[in-house]
Amino acid sequence: MFEKVLIPTDFSRYTSKMAEYVTEIPGTREVVLLNVLDASNPKLLEKSGWSYDAIISEAAFRLNEEAKLLASNTCKKEASLMVKPILKVIVEPRVDADFVYGGTVGDAIQKTAWEENVSLIIMGAQGKGMLEGMLLGSVSTEVLRQGETDLLILRHKMLEKGKEANKERFCPDIFSRVLVATDLSAAAEDAITLAKELEGTKEILLAHVISKEEEFDRAAEKLNLMRQDLEQPGRMVTVHILKGKPADQILELAKKHDASLLIFSSQGKGWIKQMRLGNTSFDVARRSDRPVLVVRQKKS
């Protein structure tokens, strides 16, 4: 499903711990470990006191060390994990360098996803870089808003809990109980298709939010057809029709049933249609205390 994934790293303990989530993704064989160094920011030199060359060399060294660690420190037993480190440096156009990349950190992440043909990007909700401020929550928001690659967003509080629970290894079972939110649109079918193909999922909560009671019967009919399609031996699928503010209802349902992962499409109608720009869908990703997987609409 996600054979090749991209993990942007800022060398913080959060992103190092976050990388361990890749071991729970069925079929993953290759990881692109990306560090984006924004050398166009004059504060970089002010804070470090180093030259650009020294900063870049330090970033390259740390990136390669982290790649080696991830490749050797995996929960997967059946196969080794290939890790490809990539360093992109954002500098102003006047700077003479072969690796010049203009734009923002978010642009660099999505550009790398295209270049490497990855099927999933894994990011934390926020982070700290080699120097504070290199990778902040705004970067994840930019990729969420503008990206075209499926995106898995993790929360740092959750990573900290995992660290406390298991100081040696953290191999989370994030696909065990999945909540799939759908607005019943054609665009939302991509999330349903992905959920159907998940391996190791024991329970799926299929949820839809209605705005008025008259919509209940139609929603129930469609959701029950989806339920039949999602059911497999060893997997339980339940239908949940909610009423109220969509983001609040989805988050409350996830909390009530202790969902291990929330899945929804980035486009559709209603609240899902606004995934890239609207406040409601961003509120789900911002407030969720558990992983969120955003499924992009597949091109014909």
C-alpha positions in Angstrom: 0.0 0.0 0.0 2.6 2.5 1.1 5.8 0.9 -0.2 7.8 4.1 -0.2 7.2 6.9 2.4 8.8 10.3 3.1 9.7 11.5 6.6 10.8 15.1 7.0 13.2 15.3 10.0 14.4 18.2 12.0 16.7 16.1 14.2 14.5 16.5 17.2 13.7 13.6 19.5 10.1 13.9 18.3 10.9 13.2 14.6 13.3 10.4 15.6 10.5 8.7 17.6 8.0 9.5 14.8 10.1 7.6 12.3 9.4 4.4 14.2 5.8 4.6 13.1 6.9 3.6 9.6 7.4 0.1 10.9 3.7 -0.3 11.5 2.8 0.6 7.9 2.0 -2.6 5.9 4.2 -3.2 2.9 6.7 -0.3 3.5 10.1 -1.2 2.2 11.7 2.2 1.6 11.9 5.5 3.5 13.1 8.8 2.2 14.5 10.7 5.2 14.5 14.4 4.3 16.0 17.4 6.0 15.3 20.9 4.6 17.8 23.5 5.7 16.5 27.0 5.3 19.8 28.8 4.7 17.9 31.8 3.3 16.9 32.7 6.9 19.5 35.2 8.2 18.7 34.2 11.7 20.3 30.8 11.0 23.8 32.3 11.1 23.0 34.7 13.9 21.9 31.8 16.2 24.7 29.4 15.3 27.6 31.6 14.7 28.8 29.2 12.0 29.4 29.6 8.3 26.9 28.3 5.8 29.3 25.5 4.8 29.6 24.4 8.5 25.9 24.4 9.0 25.3 22.4 5.8 28.0 19.9 6.7 26.6 19.4 10.2 23.1 18.8 8.8 24.4 16.3 6.2 26.3 14.4 9.0 23.3 14.3 11.3 20.9 13.2 8.5 23.1 10.3 7.5 23.5 9.2 11.1 19.7 9.3 11.6 19.2 7.3 8.4 21.6 4.6 9.6 19.9 4.4 12.9 16.4 4.1 11.3 17.6 1.4 8.9 19.0 -0.7 11.7 16.4 0.0 14.4 13.1 -1.3 13.0 10.2 -3.4 14.3 10.1 -5.2 11.0 11.5 -8.7 11.2 10.7 -10.1 7.8 12.7 -7.6 5.8 15.2 -4.9 6.1 14.2 -1.3 5.6 16.0 0.8 2.9 16.5 4.4 4.0 17.5 7.1 1.6 18.7 10.4 3.2 18.1 13.6 1.2 19.3 17.1 2.2 17.7 20.1 0.5 19.0 23.6 1.2 16.9 26.7 0.6 19.1 29.7 -0.2 18.5 33.0 -2.0 18.9 32.8 -5.8 22.1 35.0 -5.7 23.9 32.3 -3.7 26.0 30.0 -6.0 25.3 26.4 -5.1 24.4 23.3 -7.0 21.8 22.3 -4.4 19.9 25.6 -4.4 16.2 25.1 -3.9 13.9 28.1 -3.8 10.5 28.3 -2.0 9.4 27.2 1.4 10.1 24.2 3.6 6.7 22.9 2.8 7.3 23.3 -1.0 10.6 21.4 -0.6 8.8 18.5 1.2 6.1 18.2 -1.5 8.6 18.6 -4.3 10.7 15.7 -2.9 7.5 13.6 -2.6 6.9 14.1 -6.3 10.6 13.5 -7.3 10.9 10.3 -5.2 7.3 9.1 -6.1 6.5 8.4 -2.5 3.0 7.3 -1.6 2.9 8.7 1.9 4.3 11.6 3.9 4.6 11.2 7.7 4.8 14.4 9.7 4.5 15.6 13.3 2.1 18.4 14.3 5.1 20.5 15.1 8.8 20.2 15.8 12.1 21.8 16.6 15.1 21.7 14.3 18.8 21.7 14.7 18.2 25.3 15.5 14.9 26.2 17.1 12.3 27.3 14.5 13.6 25.3 11.5 10.5 23.1 11.4 7.4 24.4 13.1 3.7 23.6 13.1 3.2 25.9 10.1 5.2 23.5 7.9 2.8 20.6 8.6 -0.1 22.9 8.1 1.3 24.0 4.7 1.8 20.4 3.6 -1.7 19.5 4.8 -3.2 22.5 3.0 -1.3 22.4 -0.3 0.0 18.8 -0.6 -1.2 16.1 -3.1 0.4 13.1 -1.3 -1.4 11.1 1.3 -0.4 12.5 4.7 -0.1 10.9 8.1 0.0 13.4 11.0 1.2 12.4 14.4 1.0 14.2 17.7 4.0 14.7 20.0 2.1 14.1 23.2 1.3 10.6 21.8 4.9 10.0 21.0 6.0 11.0 24.5 3.5 8.5 25.9 5.0 5.8 23.7 8.4 6.7 24.9 7.4 6.3 28.6 5.5 3.1 27.9 8.5 1.4 26.2 11.9 3.0 26.6 13.6 0.6 24.3 11.3 0.2 21.3 8.0 1.9 20.4 6.2 -0.2 17.8 2.6 1.2 17.9 -0.3 -0.7 16.5 -1.9 2.3 14.8 -4.1 0.3 12.3 -5.9 -1.8 14.9 -9.0 0.3 15.4 -9.6 2.8 12.6 -12.2 5.5 12.4 -13.1 6.4 8.8 -15.1 9.6 8.3 -17.1 9.9 5.1 -19.4 12.5 3.7 -20.8 9.9 1.2 -19.4 11.8 -1.8 -17.5 10.3 -4.7 -14.3 11.9 -3.6 -14.6 10.4 -0.2 -14.5 6.9 -1.7 -10.7 7.0 -1.8 -10.6 6.8 2.0 -13.0 3.9 2.0 -10.9 2.1 -0.6 -7.7 2.6 1.5 -9.5 1.3 4.7 -10.6 -1.8 2.9 -7.0 -2.6 1.9 -5.5 -2.1 5.3 -3.8 -5.2 6.8 -4.2 -6.1 10.5 -7.2 -3.8 11.1 -9.5 -5.5 13.7 -12.2 -2.8 13.8 -13.4 0.0 11.6 -15.7 2.7 12.8 -17.5 4.1 9.8 -18.8 7.5 10.6 -21.0 10.2 8.9 -22.3 13.5 10.3 -25.8 14.7 9.3 -27.2 18.1 9.8 -30.9 17.2 10.0 -32.9 14.1 10.9 -34.4 13.7 7.4 -30.9 12.7 6.2 -30.7 9.7 8.6 -32.4 7.0 6.5 -30.4 7.8 3.3 -27.2 7.9 5.2 -27.9 4.6 7.0 -28.6 2.8 3.7 -25.4 4.0 2.1 -23.2 3.4 5.2 -24.5 -0.2 5.6 -23.6 -0.9 2.0 -20.1 0.4 2.7 -20.0 -1.7 5.9 -20.7 -4.9 3.9 -17.9 -4.0 1.5 -15.4 -3.3 4.3 -16.1 -6.4 6.4 -13.6 -9.2 6.4 -12.9 -12.3 8.5 -11.5 -11.1 11.8 -12.6 -7.5 11.2 -15.6 -5.8 12.8 -17.2 -2.8 11.1 -19.7 -0.6 12.9 -21.8 2.3 11.5 -22.0 5.6 13.4 -24.4 8.4 12.2 -23.8 11.5 14.2 -25.5 14.9 14.4 -23.9 18.2 15.3 -20.7 20.0 14.6 -18.7 17.6 12.4 -15.3 18.1 13.9 -16.6 17.9 17.5 -18.6 14.7 16.7 -15.7 12.9 14.9 -13.3 13.7 17.7 -15.7 12.7 20.4 -16.4 9.4 18.7 -12.6 8.7 18.3 -12.2 9.4 22.0 -15.1 7.3 23.1 -14.0 4.2 21.2 -10.3 4.9 21.6 -9.6 4.9 17.9 -6.0 4.2 17.0 -6.2 6.2 13.7 -8.6 8.7 12.0 -8.9 8.5 8.2 -10.7 10.9 5.9 -10.4 12.2 2.4 -9.0 15.6 1.6 -11.8 16.5 -0.8 -15.5 15.9 -1.0 -18.6 17.8 0.0 -19.5 19.3 3.3 -16.8 19.5 5.9 -14.4 17.1 4.0 -14.6 19.4 0.9 -12.8 22.1 2.9 -9.9 19.8 4.0 -7.2 22.0 2.4 -8.7 25.4 3.2 -11.6 25.1 5.6 -11.5 25.6 9.3 -13.5 22.6 10.4 -11.2 19.9 8.8 -8.1 21.6 10.0 -9.6 21.7 13.4 -9.8 17.9 13.4 -6.1 17.5 12.5 -5.1 20.3 15.0 -7.1 19.0 17.9 -6.8 15.2 17.5 -4.7 13.5 20.1 -4.2 10.4 17.9 -2.9 9.9 14.4 -4.7 11.3 11.4 -4.4 10.0 7.9 -5.4 12.3 5.1 -6.2 10.5 1.9 -5.8 12.6 -1.2 -8.2 12.3 -4.1 -6.6 10.0 -6.7 -6.3 11.4 -10.2 -8.0 9.6 -13.0 
